[in-house]
Amino acid sequence: MEILNVGLEKNSYDIIIGENYAKDFPKYIKEIYSGKKLFVITDSNVNEIYKNIYEKMFGGFDYTVYVLKAGEKNKHIRIMPEIYSAMVEAGVKRKDLVVAFGGGVVGDIAGFAAASFLRGISFIQIPTTIVSQVDSSVGGKVGVDLPEGKNLIGAFHQPKLVLIDNYFLNTLTNRYFYDGFAEIVKYGCIYDKKFFDRLVEIVEKIGVSQDDENYIKKLREHLMKYVNELVYRSCEIKKEVVEKDEKESNLRMILNFGHTIGHAIEQFTNYEKYSHGEAISAGMVDITKIGEKKGLTKKDEFLKIEKLLKALNLPTEIEYPKDKISEIMKRDKKSTSDGINFVILKEIGEVEIRKIGEKEIFE
């Protein structure tokens, strides 16, 4: 077991990272919560796999499980009234606890429900995917989508606890296993070149060609040997950034590297064609190419990023109509009247925020 503390004064909390310790969840929950009622929000995929271990995970508590339909396209504002009604029916009070048990979509929705119900109640995160373990479960960004854009409705609402158990990764499909590695690569790009190089070293250690028909299976088995190390360092980087800038007034913006283009790709394809990590993977490569073309990024950095992402079974090129993507980006949260704040890579391990017009970005 490894513990990271996110130091945010009265909003501080622990991230507990381990393997196969779900039976200990009640003990850790009781350390931060003296009540009995839990309102657990999960999705249909997670519920189907893990409903038989709820008693182990939440034993000793009076828990209600609310099941969302799985998928990013279901993370919209229209689902909230039904969730609020279910919370009322379950008798949830201001001192009770919401539990987000699932991937990033579940965490965002459950966190937003907790932030807005009764003007704010406490919640904890139990992330079940790599992308949610290393990114969305930490930092307190919660929210839902509008037809006009991703995460346009939301709040900053820090969890009271994050319980990360790599046991849950075993049931991910290959697509969603590798999906999360886009966010891990991101941390190396924006903050820590040594971490980026460590990722390259780990991937190269597999000793199997990408042309091998068993490469994807063998790579996954290989990466699972290092997953706690990679998750820990990713969470550590995010915690350091969030501690310095909880409400994203400056430094925290760097966590959006590749996301402005990536989010626009997700929305343009109606959240159905590409997963979050796939879109972010292509977004990171594209913004790095753009940076190099504009003379803002060290030459050929995109090739290093592209090579690592490809080795991690992630797409690095996605075709899209630039005019449509520009229009979507103009509605992004980072957009202002005189441009969009893009995270531009100076070189691997160092980025800067540059305001660029949504049309100028593709020139």
C-alpha positions in Angstrom: 0.0 0.0 0.0 1.2 3.5 -0.9 -0.4 6.7 0.3 -0.2 10.2 -1.3 -1.7 13.1 0.6 -3.2 15.9 -1.5 -2.5 18.9 0.7 -5.3 21.5 0.3 -5.8 22.6 3.9 -9.4 21.8 4.8 -9.9 20.0 1.5 -6.9 17.7 1.9 -7.4 14.0 1.3 -5.4 10.7 0.8 -4.9 8.7 -2.3 -4.4 5.1 -1.4 -2.8 2.9 -4.1 -2.7 -0.9 -3.7 -3.5 -4.3 -5.1 -6.5 -6.5 -4.3 -7.5 -4.7 -1.1 -11.2 -4.1 -1.7 -12.0 -6.0 1.5 -10.3 -3.1 3.4 -12.4 -0.4 1.8 -14.8 -0.2 4.8 -11.9 0.4 7.2 -10.6 3.3 5.1 -14.0 4.8 4.6 -14.7 4.8 8.3 -11.5 6.8 8.9 -13.0 9.7 7.0 -16.7 9.2 7.6 -18.6 8.5 10.8 -22.0 8.0 9.3 -23.8 4.9 8.0 -25.4 5.8 4.7 -23.6 5.5 1.4 -25.1 6.4 -2.0 -23.0 4.5 -4.5 -23.1 5.6 -8.2 -21.7 3.2 -10.8 -22.5 2.3 -14.4 -24.0 -0.7 -16.1 -20.7 -2.3 -17.1 -19.1 -2.0 -13.7 -22.2 -3.1 -11.9 -22.5 -6.3 -14.0 -18.9 -7.3 -13.2 -18.7 -6.3 -9.5 -22.2 -6.4 -8.0 -21.3 -9.6 -6.2 -18.6 -7.9 -4.1 -20.5 -4.9 -3.0 -20.9 -6.4 0.5 -17.2 -6.9 0.7 -16.6 -3.3 -0.4 -19.3 -1.6 1.6 -20.0 -4.0 4.4 -21.2 -2.4 7.6 -22.8 0.5 5.8 -26.4 1.1 4.7 -25.7 1.5 1.0 -27.9 2.2 -2.0 -26.5 1.5 -5.5 -27.6 3.7 -8.4 -26.6 2.4 -11.9 -26.0 4.7 -14.8 -26.0 3.6 -18.4 -22.3 3.2 -19.4 -20.6 5.6 -21.8 -19.4 9.2 -22.3 -22.5 10.0 -24.4 -24.6 9.5 -21.3 -22.7 12.1 -19.3 -25.1 14.9 -20.0 -27.1 17.4 -17.9 -30.4 15.7 -18.7 -29.6 12.7 -16.5 -29.1 14.8 -13.3 -32.8 15.2 -12.2 -33.2 11.4 -12.1 -30.1 11.0 -10.0 -31.3 13.8 -7.6 -34.7 12.1 -7.3 -33.0 8.8 -6.5 -30.9 10.5 -3.8 -34.1 12.0 -2.3 -35.8 8.6 -2.4 -32.8 6.9 -0.7 -33.0 9.5 2.1 -29.6 11.1 1.4 -28.9 13.9 3.8 -26.2 16.6 3.8 -23.9 14.6 6.2 -24.1 11.4 4.1 -21.5 10.2 1.6 -21.6 9.6 -2.1 -19.3 6.9 -3.6 -18.2 7.1 -7.2 -17.4 3.6 -8.3 -16.3 3.4 -11.9 -14.4 5.2 -14.6 -14.1 8.8 -15.4 -17.7 9.3 -16.5 -19.0 7.9 -13.3 -16.6 9.9 -11.2 -17.5 13.2 -13.0 -21.2 12.6 -12.7 -21.1 11.3 -9.1 -18.9 14.2 -8.0 -21.2 16.7 -9.7 -24.2 15.1 -8.0 -22.4 15.4 -4.6 -21.3 19.0 -5.3 -24.8 20.2 -6.2 -27.2 18.1 -4.1 -28.3 19.9 -1.0 -25.7 22.5 -1.9 -22.9 20.1 -1.5 -22.2 16.8 0.3 -19.1 14.7 0.7 -18.0 12.0 -1.8 -15.1 9.6 -2.4 -13.7 8.1 -5.5 -13.1 4.4 -6.3 -11.8 4.6 -9.9 -11.8 1.4 -11.9 -10.0 2.4 -15.1 -6.4 3.7 -15.6 -7.6 7.0 -17.0 -9.8 7.6 -13.9 -7.0 6.4 -11.5 -4.3 8.7 -12.8 -6.5 11.7 -13.8 -10.2 12.2 -13.2 -10.4 10.8 -9.7 -7.8 13.3 -8.4 -8.2 17.1 -8.3 -11.9 17.7 -7.7 -13.0 18.6 -11.2 -16.5 17.3 -11.6 -19.2 17.9 -14.2 -21.4 16.9 -17.2 -21.6 17.7 -20.9 -23.9 19.9 -22.9 -24.7 19.4 -26.6 -22.5 22.4 -27.2 -19.4 21.0 -25.5 -17.7 18.7 -23.0 -17.7 19.5 -19.3 -19.3 22.9 -19.7 -21.4 22.4 -16.5 -19.4 21.5 -13.4 -17.7 22.5 -10.2 -14.5 22.1 -8.2 -15.5 19.6 -5.4 -12.6 17.6 -3.9 -13.2 14.0 -2.8 -12.6 13.0 0.8 -10.7 9.9 -0.2 -9.5 8.1 -3.4 -9.1 4.3 -3.2 -7.1 2.9 -6.1 -7.0 -0.9 -6.4 -5.3 -2.3 -9.6 -7.5 -5.4 -9.1 -10.2 -3.6 -11.1 -8.0 -3.2 -14.1 -8.1 -6.9 -14.8 -11.6 -6.8 -16.3 -11.0 -3.9 -18.6 -11.0 -4.6 -22.4 -7.7 -4.0 -24.1 -9.1 -0.8 -25.7 -9.9 0.7 -22.3 -6.7 -0.6 -20.6 -4.5 1.2 -23.1 -6.8 4.2 -23.2 -5.5 5.4 -19.9 -1.9 5.4 -20.9 -2.5 8.5 -23.0 -2.9 10.4 -19.7 0.2 8.8 -18.2 2.3 9.9 -21.3 0.8 13.3 -20.8 2.4 13.7 -17.4 5.8 12.9 -18.7 5.3 15.4 -21.6 4.2 18.3 -19.4 6.1 17.9 -16.2 8.8 15.2 -15.9 11.1 14.1 -18.8 12.6 11.4 -16.5 9.1 9.9 -16.2 8.7 10.1 -20.0 12.0 8.3 -20.4 11.0 5.7 -17.8 7.9 5.0 -19.8 10.0 4.5 -22.9 12.3 2.2 -21.0 9.5 0.1 -19.6 7.9 -0.3 -23.0 11.2 -1.3 -24.6 11.8 -3.9 -22.0 9.0 -6.1 -23.4 11.4 -7.4 -26.0 8.6 -8.2 -28.4 8.1 -6.6 -31.8 4.9 -4.7 -32.5 4.4 -6.9 -35.5 4.1 -10.0 -33.2 0.5 -11.2 -33.3 0.6 -11.5 -29.5 2.1 -8.0 -28.9 -1.0 -6.4 -27.4 -1.6 -9.3 -25.0 2.1 -9.5 -23.9 2.4 -5.7 -23.6 -0.6 -5.6 -21.2 0.9 -8.4 -19.1 4.2 -6.6 -19.0 2.7 -3.2 -18.1 0.7 -4.7 -15.2 4.0 -5.4 -13.5 4.7 -1.7 -13.4 1.2 -0.3 -13.2 1.4 0.8 -9.5 4.6 2.6 -10.1 3.1 4.4 -13.1 -0.2 5.2 -11.4 1.7 6.5 -8.3 3.9 8.9 -10.2 1.0 10.1 -12.3 -1.0 10.9 -9.2 2.0 12.4 -7.5 2.4 14.8 -10.4 -1.2 15.7 -10.5 -1.3 16.3 -6.8 1.7 18.6 -7.0 0.0 20.7 -9.7 -3.4 20.8 -7.9 -1.8 21.8 -4.6 -0.2 24.8 -6.3 -3.4 25.7 -8.3 -6.6 24.1 -7.1 -9.0 26.1 -9.2 -7.0 26.2 -12.5 -6.1 29.8 -12.5 -2.7 29.2 -14.1 -0.4 26.2 -13.6 -3.2 23.6 -13.6 -4.0 24.5 -17.2 -0.9 22.4 -18.2 -2.9 19.3 -17.4 -5.0 20.1 -20.6 -2.1 19.2 -22.9 -3.7 17.7 -26.0 -7.2 18.0 -24.5 -8.5 21.1 -26.4 -8.2 19.3 -29.7 -9.0 15.9 -28.2 -12.2 17.0 -26.5 -13.3 18.6 -29.8 -12.7 15.3 -31.6 -14.7 13.4 -29.0 -17.6 15.8 -29.3 -17.5 15.9 -33.1 -17.7 12.1 -33.3 -20.6 12.2 -30.7 -18.4 10.4 -28.1 -18.9 7.1 -30.0 -16.0 6.6 -32.4 -13.0 7.4 -30.1 -12.4 6.9 -26.4 -11.1 9.8 -24.3 -7.6 8.5 -24.3 -7.6 7.8 -28.0 -8.7 11.4 -28.8 -6.2 12.9 -26.3 -3.4 10.7 -27.8 -4.0 12.2 -31.3 -4.6 15.6 -29.7 -1.1 15.6 -28.1 0.6 14.6 -31.3 -1.3 17.3 -33.3 -0.6 20.2 -30.9 3.1 19.2 -30.8 3.3 19.2 -34.6 1.6 22.6 -34.6 4.0 23.8 -32.0 7.0 22.7 -34.1 5.5 24.2 -37.3 5.1 27.6 -35.5 8.6 27.4 -34.1 7.4 27.1 -30.5 8.4 23.4 -29.9 11.8 21.8 -30.1 12.2 20.0 -33.4 11.1 16.3 -33.7 9.7 16.1 -30.2 6.4 14.9 -31.8 8.2 11.9 -33.2 9.3 10.7 -29.7 5.7 11.2 -28.4 4.2 9.5 -31.5 6.5 6.5 -31.2 5.7 5.9 -27.5 1.9 6.3 -28.0 2.0 3.9 -31.0 3.9 1.4 -28.9 1.2 1.7 -26.2 -1.5 0.8 -28.8 -2.9 4.3 -29.1 -3.8 6.2 -32.3 -1.6 9.1 -33.3 -3.5 10.3 -36.3 -7.2 11.1 -36.5 -8.7 12.8 -39.6 -11.1 15.6 -38.8 -12.5 18.7 -40.6 -10.5 21.6 -39.2 -13.3 24.1 -39.6 -15.7 22.0 -37.5 -13.0 21.3 -34.8 -12.2 25.0 -34.7 -15.8 25.9 -34.1 -16.1 23.4 -31.3 -12.8 24.6 -29.7 -14.2 28.2 -29.7 -16.8 27.0 -27.1 -14.1 25.3 -25.0 -13.8 26.4 -21.3 -10.3 27.7 -22.0 -11.6 30.0 -24.8 -11.6 33.8 -24.3 -12.7 36.6 -26.5 -9.2 37.0 -28.0 -8.3 33.3 -28.4 -7.9 29.9 -26.7 -5.3 29.0 -24.1 -3.5 26.1 -25.7 -0.9 24.1 -23.8 2.2 24.1 -26.1 5.1 21.8 -25.6 8.5 23.6 -25.5 10.2 20.3 -25.2 9.4 17.0 -23.5 9.0 17.8 -19.8 8.3 21.5 -20.3 5.2 23.4 -21.6 3.8 26.9 -21.7 0.3 28.3 -22.1 -0.1 30.3 -25.4 -3.2 32.1 -26.4 -3.9 31.3 -30.1 -7.0 32.0 -32.2 -9.1 28.9 -33.0 -8.6 29.5 -36.8 -4.9 30.5 -36.5 -4.1 27.2 -34.7 -4.4 25.2 -38.0 -2.7 27.8 -40.2 
